[in-house]
Amino acid sequence: MGIGKVTEQLDWNGKKVTVAGLGVSGIPAARVLHGRGALVTVVNDGDDERSRAQAAELEAEGITVRLGDGATLPSGTELIVTTPGWRPDKPLFTAAAEAGVEIWGDVELAWRLRRPGAAPWLAVTGTNGKTTTVRMLASILEAAGLRTAAVGNIGVSLLDAVLGEQQYDVLAVELSSYQLHWAPSVRVHSGAVLNLAPDHLDWHGSMEAYAADKGRIYEGNQVACVYNVADKATEDLVREADVEEGCRAIGFTLGTPGPSELGVVEGILVDRAFVENRQKNAQELAEVSDVQPPAPHNIANALAAAALARAFGVDAKAVRDGLKAFRPDPHRIELVEEVQGIAYVDDSKATNTHAAEASLAAYDPIVWIAGGLAKGATFDELVQKSAKRLRGAVLIGADRALIREALARHAPEVPVVDLDRTDTGAMSEAVREATRLAHAGDTVLLAPACASMDMFTNYNKRGEAFADAVRALAATGDA
């Protein structure tokens, strides 16, 4: 079990640092840097009531805050630390590039602030499945008796993890493409790219740029670059990465694994990568039934988590115990109720077509509840692949017409209910209409393939509305 390399400690005293953006990562970064003696200025586009309250707290601590102008580079800036959401084409960053000022994200800052002997990172990225895989990985590491935490986009913040009093043996780190874009020196023990599909292209500018940022997770890997055998683009990123000598490419597959792969054989998750004589031998890790829910894409998540854990030296028993103990977060292919033979499944987290495709592949027949904000997505390929599984579809949200048109082109025989309403009762009506279309043995599946903000605060609220509607249905027995 290796120890992550620690970069040279920096002298922050008197260093002029601009923090771009208030919020969940900007405020802690400003406080940490100020506490180390840096001269911190926080710039923020917004100037609303919440921003003013946050600014007042920071200014009381001696931190300068400039609201309503996130475009101008403060005089004398030597470094910018940005929150992940700020796009690379922001005028502030253009000005920084012209002035030769380096830009770090919150992940890069955490990496640079690690103490000597810091815990190594096992890192996960991908278009879908990151949070589940990282939490599975943390569960496996805990089952192995290791001090760990799920960090990054979830759980403990990275800054807290590297600077807090808690000592860790290893960290399970979720990294988004935004975070990786601004993390030039991060070098993890082992990293995984779960999958690649078009997403956040407005932020990155192109699919090529998006993939390149995801691929940064492999740079400098020490032990293993874990990729998805079914997604060639992830393997291509491994081939392009500059890794440490001896680092291996490790694939995961839902099929029978070859040497240096983890896969599935007759309902068993097996390892042919971290065993002696992998040409002939395999190690049983767990049963498919140990993974909940045992949907195909969730089995893939489990294999990726197992690969990273095995790269860190975790034994097979801990993999099994960790997977058995793990339960997914709400709104991720979660069975809400079964009412009169119809299963109601909440996958509100399926906010893009790639995630919805994986969800739709797990059930048959399906009455599909879909729609919301498409974020520039198209739905023809999704509908083509899923058409044979559909009993019916109920469409909600601002961009539902795009899905309706794709259904008309590729699944004209599937009955469609188009709900032209966005009030709080819309989800209840969607569930009632889906129930009307469903037969005993069917699954009513909320897998929107769209973002939620046209109707709901976030995907959690959308999922809660679905679950509440289903439970109300169950209580009345109207299914």
Secondary structure, DSSP 8 states (H G I E B T S, - for coil): ------------TT-EEEEE--STTHHHHHHHHHHTT-EEEEEES--SHHHHHHHHHHHHTT-EEEES--SS--TT--EEEE-TTS-TT-HHHHHHHHHT-EEEEHHHHHHHT--TT---EEEEE-SS-HHHHHHHHHHHHHHTT----EEESSSB-HHHHHHSS---S-EEEE--HHHHHT-TT---SEEEE----S-SHHHHSSHHHHHHHHHGGGTT-SSEEEEETT-HHHHHHHHH----TT-EEEEE-SS---TTEEEEETTEEEESSSSTTTTT--EEEEEGGGSSS--HHHHHHHHHHHHHHHHTT--HHHHHHHHHH----TTSSEEEEEETTEEEEE-TT--SHHHHHHHHTT-SSEEEEE-SB-TT---HHHHHHHGGGEEEEEE-STTHHHHHHHHHHH-TTS-EEE----STTHHHHHHHHHHHH--TT-EEEE--SSBSTTTSSSHHHHHHHHHHHHHHHHHHT--
